[in-house]
Amino acid sequence: MYIFKRIILTSFIICAAIAAPARKCDQIITRKEVRDLTSEEWNIIADTVAQMQQYGWFSYFSSIHNVYFPVVHGMSQFLPFHRRFVRHFELVAQRFDSRFVLPYWNEFADYRDPAASVVLSDRFLGGNGQGSDLCVMDGIQANWTMHYPQDHCLRRQFNKGDAIKPWFSSEYIDSVIQRSETMAVFRERIENTQHGLVHVSVGGDMSAHHSINDFLFMLHHAFVDRIWTKWQADGHELTFDGPGPNQKNMTLDSRLEFYHDSVESVITLGRGIMCYEYADPESSQPDILSKRSDATQKLLGLPRDVLCKWYPKTCAETPVSSGNSTGKAAWLAQGKQNLLLPMPADVSAEAAALPGFDADAMKLMTDNARQFVAEMNAAGYLPLY
């Protein structure tokens, strides 16, 4: 019966996977931060993903990601492929319930202590794996048996016991956006920082090539996609370059693996089948990408050399007479070291033990982020949160 259901429903995947011409969308759905969803909206998501699991769709998507992993990571196809892949999942979900809209997780709001987030609680995605098999026993996928690559419980193994080491701050990712002028550079910095760190630090299925078994994958990649939209809005709407499979330089005409759609067909939201947009977070603390004007006022207190090194666009827009940082001694004297930016975890050693992760690139990018944190803290910068 299971195989029969898969065969019957595979007919929709062909329809869902064929991209429409890149014309302007008639209707746009809005992807919200997961904490901004109503109870009804979350229940729609929970019911839909349960049905998708029953009919074999998690195995289907996991198998695609597993097979194509080597040619859609570590190269410029990474962002457009995953934009298409996540949208594909959303379109299939809408076949079960037309009201389904994929949310994202504003990971910046929880970067200091990710495991303490309500997102990783029974209310939403569930927490760490339990017992000797590391099975997830709460949340939207509580006690699920996954069928790819073989039957097993959905697993997670946080990288600090029941805690997770710190992730990257929105301040650092905004610096990446400002310092990256090509897709090749931007992709490498995002894939090997926020993207890779979340996969490795959550562990279990999330650190495997079949990571789509964990619904967290979809919220995480929607968030990575949102970061890409912010870079696009910063003067890079159609910027695309860098190596693809066989090290051939990719262009907007290049074809995505598996889908055979052009990069151009997915690069602009609101066109073709990319009929969605992102709402900035409301319930969680706003990140620097959505509240840039407020954050800029804090950045202006940085010494000029630090500001211009890490935030070249803000520097170019700022009068040379902007003042130096003040107030550091006061908050340190009060014992408020928690106001320092935390050092993002270096998981390159763990990544080296996992197939498909570029541990050397992750180490290089993490070292850069740690230098950023050290210089920002030394300058007395007070983080957004």
CORVEN-V497013 format. One record per backbone hydrogen bond with DSSP energy under -1.0 kcal/mol. NH is the residue of the N-H (numbers start at 1). CO is the residue of the C=O. Records with the same first field share a line. If there is no record, write none. Layout:
NH=CO ; CO
//
This chain:
5=1
6=2
7=3
8=4
9=5
10=6
12=9
14=10
15=11
16=12
17=13
23=21
25=270
29=275
31=277
34=104
36=33
37=34
42=38
43=39
44=40
45=41
46=42
47=43
48=44
49=45
50=46
51=47
52=48
53=49
54=50
55=51
56=53
57=52
60=56
61=57
62=58
63=59
64=60
65=61
66=62
67=63
68=64
71=68
72=69
76=243
78=75
81=77
82=78
83=79
84=80
85=81
86=82
87=83
88=84
89=85
90=86
91=87
92=88
93=89
94=90
95=92
96=93
97=93
100=97
104=32
105=219
107=105
109=106
110=107
111=108
116=113
117=114
120=117
121=118
124=121
125=119
126=121
130=135
134=131
135=130
136=154
140=124
142=139
143=136
144=141
146=152
152=146
154=144
156=134
157=202
159=201
160=163
163=160
167=111
173=169
174=170
175=171
176=172
177=173
178=174
179=175
186=182
187=183
188=184
189=185
190=186
191=187
192=188
193=190
195=190
196=191
197=193
198=194
199=195
200=196
201=197
202=198
203=199
205=155
206=203
207=204
208=205
211=208
213=210
214=211
217=214
219=215
220=216
221=217
222=218
223=219
224=220
225=221
226=222
227=223
228=224
229=225
230=226
231=227
232=228
233=229
236=232
244=248
247=244
248=245
250=242
254=251
256=261
259=257
260=256
263=254
264=252
266=263
267=263
270=274
271=268
272=23
274=271
275=273
276=274
277=29
279=31
290=287
291=287
295=291
296=292
297=293
299=295
300=296
301=298
302=299
307=303
308=304
309=305
310=306
311=307
315=311
316=312
317=313
318=315
322=319
331=327
332=328
333=329
334=330
335=332
336=331
339=336
340=337
345=166
351=347
352=348
354=351
357=354
359=357
362=358
363=359
364=360
365=361
366=362
367=363
368=364
369=365
370=366
371=367
372=368
373=369
374=370
375=371
376=372
377=373
378=374
379=375
380=377
381=376
383=339
//
